[in-house]
């Protein structure tokens, strides 16, 4: 089937011609794409969110009825999409670019997994290594119009959302081989690259969280990965186009690893991680809703 025929068929089945939507490109490490199992409130995202994921081995283009993780698991994305729609009526088109173990900077690269938007790579998608038979360069269509074409929606804005543990860069800062200004600058570089190449209008980010199965481990890792310095450097990147949409990922809760949400299901205090690093389903739902609310307020949509 030709691309034109595919678009026509999808548009006829979806019926979204001219409907405005926000394109959301997600970058980062495993925190950016969610867990590999469990269920979420994803079934209610149908009609509100669409997925455009293409790699060498997987193609998912169409309505998003569960978290977009290609493994079919849960994440913060569907709760985000549901909340944004409930608050503003805006639909979203999701483009996943995150993968396990990616670093934000080239210097932080410890293996073949690293972010294609790293500044020293200058956005050259063709040189990115593959993992598990999937080449990162194929995930994001070259044409900035391809996503709206495929989903039959009219994209009015493009937001990049970055969720990463930053532990590679933190370790380098701790060893005095990277400056904190490099963290700040890399976020500006990332926004500039997406703005120039894919029309991004915003870069939203989650401030770095914690790593550790108990308070002692968290305390040790705060020093080992220079997390206080990393968080300060992240926040220094904020400007009119770059903004932190969730600042509280470093709250471990009291007692440790407990989460409190408000009456809307948004974050109130604490956190919940199932392995000391990755978010539980409840925490992912809470963070997704909170991010959507904070962004909607920031954008003046509510």
C-alpha positions as CSV (number, residue, x, y, z in Angstrom):
1,X,0.0,0.0,0.0
2,X,1.3,3.4,-0.9
3,X,1.8,6.1,1.8
4,X,-1.0,8.2,0.2
5,X,-3.3,5.2,0.4
6,X,-2.3,4.4,4.0
7,X,-3.0,8.0,5.0
8,X,-6.4,8.1,3.3
9,X,-7.4,4.8,5.0
10,X,-6.3,6.0,8.4
11,X,-8.0,9.4,8.0
12,X,-11.2,7.8,6.9
13,X,-11.2,5.4,9.9
14,X,-10.1,8.0,12.5
15,X,-12.1,11.0,11.2
16,X,-9.9,13.7,12.6
17,X,-9.4,15.9,9.6
18,X,-8.7,19.4,10.8
19,X,-8.9,18.5,14.5
20,X,-6.2,20.4,16.5
21,X,-3.6,18.5,18.5
22,X,-0.4,18.8,20.3
23,X,2.6,16.7,19.1
24,X,4.6,15.4,22.0
25,X,8.1,14.1,21.4
26,X,9.4,12.2,24.4
27,X,13.1,11.8,25.1
28,X,15.2,10.3,27.9
29,X,16.0,7.0,29.4
30,X,13.7,4.2,30.8
31,X,11.9,6.7,32.9
32,X,10.6,8.3,29.7
33,X,8.8,5.3,28.4
34,X,7.4,3.5,31.4
35,X,7.3,-0.1,32.7
36,X,6.9,-3.3,30.9
37,X,3.8,-4.8,32.6
38,X,0.6,-4.0,34.4
39,X,-2.5,-2.1,33.3
40,X,-3.5,1.6,33.6
41,X,-6.4,3.8,32.7
42,X,-5.2,3.7,29.1
43,X,-8.4,2.4,27.5
44,X,-10.0,5.8,28.1
45,X,-7.3,7.5,26.0
46,X,-8.9,6.3,22.7
47,X,-10.2,9.4,20.9
48,X,-7.8,11.6,22.9
49,X,-4.3,10.5,22.0
50,X,-2.6,8.9,19.0
51,X,0.7,7.1,18.7
52,X,3.3,7.4,16.0
53,X,6.0,4.9,16.6
54,X,8.1,3.4,13.9
55,X,11.3,1.4,14.2
56,X,13.0,-1.3,12.2
57,X,10.9,-3.9,14.0
58,X,7.8,-2.2,15.3
59,X,5.3,0.1,13.8
60,X,2.4,1.5,15.8
61,X,0.4,4.3,14.1
62,X,-3.1,5.1,15.2
63,X,-5.2,5.7,18.3
64,X,-3.3,5.1,21.6
65,X,-5.4,2.9,23.8
66,X,-2.7,2.0,26.3
67,X,0.7,3.3,27.4
68,X,2.9,3.7,24.3
69,X,5.7,1.6,25.6
70,X,6.3,-0.8,22.7
71,X,6.3,-3.7,25.2
72,X,2.6,-2.9,25.9
73,X,3.2,-1.8,29.5
74,X,2.2,1.2,31.5
75,X,3.6,4.6,31.8
76,X,2.8,8.3,32.6
77,X,1.8,9.1,29.0
78,X,-1.8,7.9,28.9
79,X,-2.7,9.6,32.3
80,X,-1.1,12.7,30.9
81,X,-3.2,12.5,27.7
82,X,-6.4,11.9,29.6
83,X,-5.8,14.8,32.0
84,X,-4.8,17.3,29.3
85,X,-7.9,16.4,27.3
86,X,-10.1,16.7,30.4
87,X,-8.7,20.1,31.3
88,X,-8.4,21.6,27.8
89,X,-10.1,19.4,25.2
90,X,-6.8,19.1,23.4
91,X,-5.8,15.9,21.8
92,X,-2.2,14.7,21.6
93,X,0.0,12.8,19.1
94,X,2.9,10.9,20.8
95,X,6.3,10.2,19.3
96,X,8.4,8.0,21.6
97,X,12.2,8.6,21.4
98,X,13.4,7.4,24.8
99,X,15.2,4.2,25.5
100,X,16.8,2.5,28.4
101,X,20.1,3.8,29.6
102,X,20.3,6.8,27.3
103,X,22.5,9.8,28.4
104,X,21.5,13.3,27.6
105,X,25.0,14.3,26.6
106,X,27.6,12.5,24.4
107,X,30.0,12.6,27.3
108,X,27.6,10.7,29.4
109,X,27.4,7.9,26.9
110,X,28.4,4.6,28.6
111,X,27.3,2.2,25.9
112,X,25.4,2.2,22.6
113,X,22.3,3.8,24.1
114,X,22.5,7.6,24.0
115,X,20.2,10.4,23.0
116,X,20.1,11.3,19.3
117,X,19.7,15.0,20.2
118,X,23.0,15.1,22.1
119,X,24.6,18.4,21.0
120,X,27.9,17.0,19.8
121,X,26.0,14.7,17.4
122,X,24.5,17.7,15.8
123,X,21.3,15.9,15.2
124,X,22.8,13.5,12.6
125,X,20.3,10.7,12.9
126,X,22.1,8.4,10.5
127,X,25.1,7.8,12.8
128,X,23.1,6.6,15.8
129,X,23.8,2.9,16.7
130,X,21.1,0.3,16.8
131,X,19.8,-1.7,19.7
132,X,17.9,-4.9,19.5
133,X,17.6,-4.5,15.7
134,X,16.1,-1.1,16.0
135,X,17.7,2.0,14.6
136,X,16.8,5.2,16.4
137,X,16.9,7.2,13.2
138,X,13.7,5.5,11.9
139,X,11.5,6.3,14.9
140,X,11.0,10.0,14.1
141,X,9.8,10.7,10.6
142,X,12.0,13.1,8.7
143,X,9.0,15.2,7.6
144,X,7.5,17.3,10.4
145,X,4.1,16.9,8.6
146,X,4.2,13.1,8.6
147,X,2.6,12.7,12.1
148,X,-0.4,14.9,11.5
149,X,-0.8,13.3,8.1
150,X,-0.8,9.8,9.5
151,X,-3.2,10.6,12.3
152,X,-5.5,12.9,10.3
153,X,-4.9,15.7,12.9
154,X,-3.7,19.3,12.6
155,X,-0.7,19.7,14.8
156,X,-0.7,23.2,16.3
157,X,2.3,22.9,18.6
158,X,5.1,20.5,19.3
159,X,6.3,19.9,22.8
160,X,9.3,17.9,23.8
161,X,9.2,16.2,27.2
162,X,12.5,15.0,28.7
163,X,12.5,12.5,31.5
164,X,15.9,11.1,32.4
165,X,17.7,10.0,35.5
166,X,20.8,12.0,34.6
167,X,23.0,9.6,36.5
168,X,25.7,9.4,33.8
169,X,26.2,13.2,33.8
170,X,25.9,13.2,37.6
171,X,28.7,10.7,37.9
172,X,30.9,12.8,35.6
173,X,30.2,15.9,37.7
174,X,31.1,14.0,40.8
175,X,34.4,13.0,39.3
176,X,35.1,16.6,38.1
177,X,35.1,15.6,34.4
178,X,32.0,17.6,33.6
179,X,30.8,21.0,34.7
180,X,27.3,21.7,35.9
181,X,27.0,24.3,33.1
182,X,27.3,21.5,30.6
183,X,24.0,20.1,32.0
184,X,22.3,23.5,31.7
185,X,23.7,24.0,28.2
186,X,22.7,20.6,26.9
187,X,19.1,21.3,27.6
188,X,19.3,24.5,25.7
189,X,21.0,22.6,22.8
190,X,18.3,20.0,22.9
191,X,15.5,22.6,22.6
192,X,17.3,24.4,19.8
193,X,17.8,21.2,17.8
194,X,14.1,20.2,18.1
195,X,13.0,23.7,17.4
196,X,15.1,23.9,14.2
197,X,14.5,20.4,13.0
198,X,10.9,19.5,14.1
199,X,9.2,22.8,15.0
200,X,9.3,22.4,18.7
201,X,7.8,25.2,20.6
202,X,8.6,24.0,24.2
203,X,10.9,21.7,26.0
204,X,9.4,20.5,29.3
205,X,11.4,18.4,31.7
206,X,11.1,16.5,35.0
207,X,13.7,17.5,37.6
208,X,16.0,14.5,38.4
209,X,14.6,12.1,41.0
210,X,16.4,9.7,43.3
211,X,17.9,6.2,43.1
212,X,17.9,3.8,46.0
213,X,15.8,1.1,47.6
214,X,16.1,2.7,51.1
215,X,17.1,6.1,52.5
216,X,20.7,5.0,53.0
217,X,21.0,4.1,49.4
218,X,19.4,7.3,48.3
219,X,21.8,9.4,50.5
220,X,24.8,7.6,49.0
221,X,23.6,8.0,45.4
222,X,22.8,11.7,46.0
223,X,26.6,12.1,46.5
224,X,27.7,9.6,43.9
225,X,25.7,11.1,41.1
226,X,25.9,14.8,42.3
227,X,22.1,15.0,42.2
228,X,21.8,18.3,44.1
229,X,24.1,19.9,41.5
230,X,22.3,18.3,38.6
231,X,18.9,19.5,39.8
232,X,20.2,23.1,40.2
233,X,21.8,22.9,36.7
234,X,18.5,21.7,35.2
235,X,16.5,24.5,36.8
236,X,19.1,27.0,35.5
237,X,18.0,26.1,32.0
238,X,14.5,27.4,32.5
239,X,13.4,30.2,30.2
240,X,10.4,31.2,28.1
241,X,10.6,27.9,26.1
242,X,12.2,25.5,28.6
243,X,10.4,24.7,31.8
244,X,10.2,22.1,34.6
245,X,6.8,20.5,34.6
246,X,7.4,18.3,37.6
247,X,9.9,19.4,40.3
248,X,9.2,16.8,43.1
249,X,10.6,13.5,41.8
250,X,13.3,13.6,44.5
251,X,10.7,13.5,47.3
252,X,11.0,10.0,48.8
253,X,7.9,10.2,51.0
254,X,7.4,9.6,54.7
255,X,7.5,6.8,55.5
256,X,10.1,6.1,52.7
257,X,8.7,5.1,49.3
258,X,5.1,6.2,50.0
259,X,3.0,8.4,47.8
260,X,0.2,10.8,48.6
261,X,-2.1,12.2,45.9
262,X,-4.8,14.9,46.1
263,X,-8.5,14.5,45.2
264,X,-7.7,14.9,41.5
265,X,-5.1,12.1,41.6
266,X,-2.3,14.6,41.2
267,X,0.9,14.6,43.3
268,X,0.8,15.8,46.8
269,X,3.8,14.3,48.5
270,X,6.3,11.4,48.3
271,X,6.9,8.9,45.6
272,X,6.7,5.2,44.9
273,X,9.4,3.2,43.0
274,X,9.2,-0.5,42.5
275,X,13.0,-1.1,42.3
276,X,14.5,2.0,43.7
277,X,14.7,3.8,40.3
278,X,11.6,3.2,38.2
279,X,8.1,4.5,38.9
280,X,5.3,2.3,40.1
281,X,2.1,2.3,38.1
282,X,0.4,4.5,40.8
283,X,3.3,7.0,40.7
284,X,3.4,7.1,36.9
285,X,-0.4,7.8,36.9
286,X,0.1,10.6,39.4
287,X,3.1,12.2,37.7
288,X,1.4,12.1,34.3
289,X,-1.7,13.9,35.6
290,X,0.4,16.4,37.5
291,X,2.6,17.2,34.5
292,X,-0.4,17.7,32.3
293,X,-2.0,20.1,34.8
294,X,1.2,22.1,35.3
295,X,1.8,22.4,31.6
296,X,-1.8,23.5,31.0
297,X,-1.5,26.2,33.6
298,X,1.9,27.3,32.2
299,X,0.5,27.5,28.7
300,X,-2.5,29.5,29.9
301,X,-4.9,26.8,28.7
302,X,-6.9,26.7,31.9
